[in-house]
Amino acid sequence: MAGSIMVKYVKKTYKQLQSERSGSHAQMSKQMPNYSVDVDSTSFSYMTFDNDADANKFANDKREEGYHIIEILKK
């Protein structure tokens, strides 16, 4: 089935990225497992893939570029 895996993602705000780079993000995630992420509400996007490997590689690449992965959904 073509495009049976969907990766939903959104760009993090500059403030969120700076917080993560300063180390406060790591401290926050240790203290509270469910924390909020500041995102740019105009940047919601998705891509579809045929297999898990491609979807996971794309998701990892997007994380490195400063995006937040909302979900990886299998149809």
PESULRA-V670468 format. One record per pair of residues at least 12 apart in sequence whose ideal C-beta (glycine too) atoms are under 6 Angstrom apart, sorted by sequence separation. I is the first residue (numbers start at 1). J is the second residue. If there is no record, write none. Layout:
# PESULRA-V670468
<<I/J> <I/J>>
This chain:
# PESULRA-V670468
<<55/72> <16/37> <16/38> <15/38> <13/38> <12/39> <13/40> <10/39> <11/40> <39/68> <37/68> <11/43> <10/43> <10/44> <9/45> <8/46> <6/46> <7/47> <6/48> <5/49> <3/48> <7/55> <17/66> <5/55> <7/58> <7/59> <9/62> <12/66> <11/67> <12/68> <9/67> <10/68> <9/69> <8/70> <8/71> <7/72> <6/73> <5/74> <4/75>>
